[in-house]
Amino acid sequence: MPIINSISDYKDTLTTWRRHLHQHPELGFDCHKTSGFVAERLRDFGVDEIHNGFAKTGLVGIVYGQSDGPTIGLRADMDALPIVEETGAEWQSTVSGKMHACGHDGHTVMLLGAAKYLTETRNFAGRVALIFQPAEESGGGANVMVNEGIMDKFNISQVYALHNAPGVPEGHFYTTPGPIMAAVDTFDIHIQGVGGHGAMPHETKDPVVAAVGVVQAIQTISSRNHYALDDLVISVTQIHTGSAENIVPDKAFIGGTVRTFDPKVQAMVQKRMAEIVAGQAASYDVQAELIYQTEYPATINHADQAAFAADVAREISGDKAVLDNVGREMGAEDFAFMLQSRPGAYLFLGQGESAGLHHPAYDFNDDIIPYGASFFAKLVETAQPMGGN
C-alpha cells in the first residue's frame, strides 16, 4: 500500500497548516498557540476526546475505532528552537529569535493528517491516543507527560514517533532495534578567581588560565579513561569570561554536553569530570563548582515494535526505501521516556537534501507530510485491525 490517497488529496491543506505553524514558533513548554491550533483542528475532525493541560501545553486526543481493543499512542513534538531564521521563505518565522529548525512543525502536521484520516475512516479496533507534546528540545516534555500519567490514564499499550532526516532520500525510512539515540547530560562549570589589572597578573587568581586547563583536561576523558569502541561524546560548547583586554576577570564559565549509551560510561564521565574540575581548581588556586545534570536517557527501541514499524513503512515506501538495522546516533530524544514506559519504536523519515537540523537555513520538506501521515494511519490499522483480537 503506497501513500493513502485521501491523505494525498489534502496535502495542500496540510502544507498550509505546516507553514502557518512555521511562522509562529514557540519554545519549550510555552506552546500555547500551537496547542490551540492543534486542538481546533482536532475538534473540526470530530476527534472523540481532547484532553488539555499535560506538561502545561501538551494535549492528548482520543479517536475511537469501530470495536473494542487496545489503545495505541502516536506522538508528535511541537516546540521550536531559539534560532534566528535564515531560510528567506515566504513562510519564514514572524517571531524574532525563534524558528522551527528541527521540523517539529512538520511532525505536528503529519500527526494531524493521520488524525483527520483516522477520524473519517475509523477502520481499526480499539482507540488511538494522539499525543502532542511540548518541550522536546529542552525540558523533557515527554517525561513530564509520562509522570503526569498519560500512559495509564489512556491505557496506552504501545507508542510510536517519527522524526525527519535531512540528507536521507525523500520518503525513505530507517530505524533499528535497541538503542537508536544517545543519552544526553549537560555540565556547567563555574570558576571563581580574583580579578585585577592585566599588567599585574601576580596579584590575581586568573580564572581564564584555569578554564583553559579544565577544558584541555576534560578532553582526556574520552581519549584516556574510556574504551575506544564504547560510544562517547564530550563537547565543550561554551566558554564565557572577560570584558576588556587589560582586565583579568574574576569569573569564568564553561558549559557543554555529554552523550553516552552505557550507564557505566555515563557514571565514569561524571566521576572523572568532578575529579578534573577539583584538581584543576587546586592547581590554579581558584574555586570551581561543577553542576552535572543527567537529562534524557538513551532512546531504546523495542525489537518487536521496531520490526513491526519497519514492515508498515515498507507498505508505504517499498522494500528498498526502508532500513531496519541502522547504526545508532549520538543525538538525543526525550521520546526515550515514553519508550521506558511502554513498548514502541522511533523511526526517521528522509526529507531529501536540505540544511541540517538546528541550522538557521533548515526548513521542513512539505512533500514528506503524506508519507508520515500515511505511516501513522497505516500503523494503527495494521496494529489494531477490525476483527482482530
ZAKOLZA-487614 format. One line per field, with one value per residue (C-alpha): x, y, z. Coordinates in Angstrom, 2 decimals. Layout:
c1 (X|...);
c2 (Y|...);
c3 (Z|...);
***
This chain:
c1 (0.00|1.57|0.67|-3.00|-4.94|-7.22|-4.22|-2.51|-5.68|-5.46|-1.70|-2.15|-4.21|-1.63|1.11|-0.80|-1.10|2.58|3.65|1.31|2.95|6.36|5.52|4.50|7.15|7.04|9.67|9.74|6.54|5.06|3.37|0.03|-0.82|0.44|-1.58|-4.63|-4.25|-3.95|-6.99|-9.08|-8.17|-8.95|-12.37|-13.00|-12.16|-14.56|-11.94|-13.87|-11.93|-9.46|-7.54|-5.51|-3.04|-0.45|3.08|1.45|0.54|0.56|-2.63|-3.94|-6.72|-8.57|-10.14|-12.42|-12.30|-15.31|-14.88|-13.23|-9.48|-6.23|-5.02|-2.02|-0.14|1.25|3.44|4.43|6.59|5.52|8.30|10.77|14.32|15.89|17.50|17.30|15.89|17.80|15.64|14.18|10.97|7.64|6.51|9.62|9.22|7.49|8.89|12.34|14.92|12.66|12.27|11.25|14.77|14.11|10.87|8.53|6.02|6.10|5.82|2.75|1.05|1.87|0.04|-2.83|-3.08|-3.27|-5.84|-8.07|-7.93|-8.43|-11.41|-13.02|-12.47|-12.20|-11.03|-9.47|-10.30|-9.70|-8.52|-5.77|-4.12|-2.81|-0.03|1.03|4.00|5.82|9.40|11.27|14.26|14.68|12.73|11.80|8.13|7.78|8.96|6.54|3.61|4.56|4.89|1.50|0.06|-0.92|0.08|-2.12|-4.91|-5.49|-4.42|-1.81|-0.32|2.38|3.71|5.47|7.09|8.76|11.50|12.52|16.05|17.87|20.23|18.19|16.21|12.70|10.19|12.78|12.52|15.12|15.17|16.88|16.08|17.63|19.47|18.92|19.81|22.11|21.56|22.32|23.84|24.83|27.53|28.16|31.45|31.67|35.19|35.73|39.10|40.37|40.40|42.76|44.87|46.09|49.55|49.75|48.59|50.64|48.04|45.19|43.94|43.29|40.09|40.92|44.03|42.15|39.30|41.77|43.29|39.89|38.82|42.06|41.90|38.27|39.34|41.42|38.33|37.43|41.00|42.42|39.62|37.31|37.40|37.58|34.82|32.24|30.29|31.07|30.98|32.08|31.76|32.63|30.31|30.60|33.35|32.41|34.75|36.36|35.29|38.41|41.97|43.62|41.48|41.95|38.35|37.26|34.92|34.76|32.02|32.34|29.37|28.87|27.20|27.93|26.44|26.56|24.69|26.15|25.20|28.64|30.33|27.97|28.89|32.60|32.40|30.61|33.17|36.20|34.82|34.32|37.88|39.32|37.46|38.56|42.15|42.47|40.96|43.59|46.35|45.40|44.38|40.80|37.38|35.33|31.87|30.67|26.94|26.39|22.84|21.57|18.92|17.41|18.20|19.16|16.29|15.92|13.53|11.74|12.79|9.35|7.82|10.77|10.42|6.67|7.01|9.59|7.18|4.48|6.93|7.67|4.00|4.19|7.55|8.60|11.22|14.22|13.29|13.32|16.34|15.60|19.02|20.98|23.71|22.80|23.24|24.72|21.80|19.22|15.44|13.06|10.74|13.11|10.94|7.85|9.76|10.78|7.10|5.65|6.84|7.27|9.68|11.19|11.82|13.41|11.79|14.05|13.26|15.87|18.73|18.42|20.25|20.84|18.70|19.17|20.63|19.20|18.70|16.77|13.16|10.86|10.10|6.32|6.43|7.07|3.94|1.82|4.47|4.48|0.70|0.15|2.67|0.91|-2.50|-1.39|0.41|-2.90|-4.88|-2.23|-1.64|-5.36|-7.28|-11.06|-11.97|-8.54|-8.00);
c2 (0.00|3.34|6.76|6.79|8.54|10.59|11.88|12.80|14.62|17.09|17.56|21.23|21.88|20.11|22.19|25.39|24.30|23.43|26.80|28.59|26.79|27.60|31.29|31.15|29.14|28.69|27.40|24.78|24.32|27.60|26.19|27.88|28.99|25.75|23.66|25.80|25.37|21.59|21.41|23.42|21.06|18.00|19.44|20.10|16.47|15.15|13.59|11.92|13.28|16.14|16.38|19.55|20.68|17.91|19.31|22.76|22.96|19.33|17.57|14.10|13.42|10.11|8.54|5.52|2.63|0.54|-2.13|-2.74|-3.17|-1.71|1.88|2.76|6.01|8.26|11.18|14.46|17.21|20.85|23.15|25.25|26.49|29.83|30.44|33.40|32.00|32.41|30.48|33.52|31.52|33.30|31.46|32.41|32.83|36.01|35.72|37.21|34.75|31.70|29.20|25.64|24.45|20.79|20.12|19.81|21.87|19.09|16.34|18.04|18.29|14.70|13.56|15.94|14.41|10.93|12.13|13.50|10.25|8.00|10.04|9.87|6.14|4.53|1.35|-0.07|-1.63|-0.05|3.54|5.89|8.34|11.35|12.78|16.36|17.17|20.43|20.85|18.14|20.40|21.25|20.46|16.85|17.32|13.61|12.77|15.28|13.82|10.28|11.35|13.05|9.65|9.71|6.08|4.78|7.36|6.43|2.79|3.15|-0.24|0.82|4.11|5.36|8.54|9.85|12.40|13.89|13.21|15.71|14.08|10.87|10.33|11.71|9.19|6.66|5.32|3.95|2.56|-0.13|-2.44|-1.47|1.82|4.33|7.66|8.50|9.64|13.32|15.04|18.67|20.26|23.79|24.72|27.99|29.18|31.91|33.64|37.07|39.71|42.58|44.59|42.75|44.23|42.80|39.16|38.19|40.00|37.92|34.37|34.02|32.10|32.31|30.16|27.80|27.48|26.59|23.94|22.46|22.29|20.63|18.10|17.21|16.09|13.31|11.56|10.26|9.50|8.07|6.97|5.00|2.09|3.43|1.16|2.36|5.31|8.56|12.23|15.06|18.51|21.80|24.23|27.41|29.42|32.86|35.22|38.64|42.13|44.02|43.45|44.90|43.28|39.84|38.80|37.22|34.61|32.13|29.78|26.53|24.56|21.53|18.21|14.51|11.72|8.05|4.76|2.76|3.92|2.77|5.09|7.88|7.40|7.30|10.61|12.32|11.00|11.97|15.40|16.12|14.99|17.07|20.23|19.88|19.11|21.94|24.39|23.40|23.67|27.24|28.33|29.17|27.95|25.83|24.28|21.54|21.24|17.97|17.12|13.90|14.90|12.35|8.62|6.67|6.13|2.36|0.79|-2.41|-5.04|-6.41|-2.94|-1.67|-4.62|-4.11|-0.40|-1.08|-3.50|-0.83|1.66|-0.81|-0.82|2.97|3.37|-0.08|-2.58|-0.71|2.51|1.08|0.17|-1.64|-2.17|1.08|2.27|4.26|8.04|10.38|12.80|12.58|12.50|12.71|10.15|7.85|8.39|7.13|4.06|3.39|3.43|1.40|-0.80|1.09|2.44|5.62|6.00|8.53|9.70|11.07|14.56|14.79|17.24|20.25|22.19|20.13|20.06|23.05|25.10|28.60|27.70|24.48|24.09|21.07|19.45|19.55|16.78|14.19|15.07|12.41|9.76|10.44|10.81|7.60|5.76|6.76|5.85|2.50|1.71|1.95|-0.06|-2.82|-2.97|-2.95|-4.40|-4.77|-8.24|-8.69|-10.00);
c3 (0.00|-1.03|0.36|1.33|-1.43|0.78|2.75|-0.50|-1.57|1.32|1.15|0.18|3.29|5.46|3.86|4.63|8.25|8.47|7.10|9.50|12.42|10.99|11.04|14.71|16.58|20.35|22.76|25.49|27.47|26.20|23.09|23.78|20.22|18.69|21.13|20.50|16.74|17.15|19.44|16.97|14.13|16.25|17.11|13.41|12.60|15.23|17.49|20.32|23.30|23.71|26.97|27.54|30.14|30.16|30.53|30.61|26.88|25.78|24.78|24.01|21.51|21.57|18.48|18.88|16.45|15.44|18.12|21.46|21.63|22.93|22.66|20.50|21.09|18.34|19.41|17.74|19.26|18.90|20.17|18.19|18.84|19.88|16.47|14.08|10.83|7.57|5.10|3.32|2.79|2.35|5.49|7.48|11.24|12.32|15.85|16.24|17.52|17.28|14.46|13.68|12.87|13.69|11.81|14.77|12.79|10.19|12.80|14.27|10.90|9.93|13.05|12.30|8.82|10.32|12.85|10.11|8.17|11.20|12.39|8.96|8.37|11.83|10.14|13.27|16.61|20.00|20.30|19.13|21.52|19.60|21.78|21.02|23.23|24.08|25.29|23.40|22.73|26.38|29.49|28.77|27.97|27.25|30.76|32.25|30.31|31.36|35.00|34.76|33.92|30.24|29.67|32.48|32.14|28.49|28.83|26.07|25.22|22.74|21.38|18.22|16.88|13.72|13.07|9.74|8.49|6.23|3.74|3.57|0.33|0.43|1.73|2.93|6.47|8.84|12.34|14.42|17.33|20.65|21.19|18.36|20.04|22.94|26.49|26.98|30.02|30.44|32.54|33.81|35.44|37.39|38.19|40.77|40.87|41.85|39.15|38.65|36.23|33.15|33.70|37.23|36.95|40.02|42.11|40.65|40.63|36.94|36.02|32.30|32.59|34.92|32.39|29.64|31.89|32.72|29.08|27.99|30.81|30.06|26.59|28.13|29.49|26.02|24.98|28.22|30.55|28.32|25.88|22.35|20.99|23.54|22.15|23.97|23.02|25.34|23.81|25.47|23.72|25.82|27.47|28.78|30.59|30.47|29.47|28.30|27.08|30.18|32.88|34.39|35.15|38.39|36.91|34.05|32.86|30.90|29.52|27.36|26.66|27.16|25.02|26.04|25.73|28.63|32.17|33.38|30.87|31.90|35.57|34.75|32.89|35.76|38.28|36.20|35.39|39.09|39.83|36.99|37.99|41.61|40.64|38.15|40.63|43.17|40.56|39.63|43.15|42.22|43.34|40.94|41.01|38.65|38.03|36.17|35.10|33.57|31.05|28.62|28.75|25.65|23.20|23.08|20.57|21.48|18.97|18.05|17.68|15.60|13.23|13.02|12.31|9.60|7.93|7.95|6.46|3.64|2.76|2.35|0.61|-0.63|0.50|-0.90|0.86|4.40|6.52|9.76|11.31|11.04|13.37|16.42|16.61|19.20|19.09|21.88|22.07|25.03|23.42|25.33|28.41|26.60|25.42|29.00|29.94|27.06|24.16|20.93|18.35|16.99|13.26|10.93|7.69|4.96|3.73|0.98|0.71|2.97|5.62|8.74|11.85|14.19|11.31|10.63|6.95|7.69|6.58|6.68|3.31|2.91|0.29|3.01|5.00|3.21|3.92|7.64|7.93|5.94|8.09|11.31|9.89|8.48|11.73|13.58|11.03|10.97|14.72|15.59|12.64|12.61|13.83|15.46|18.95);
***
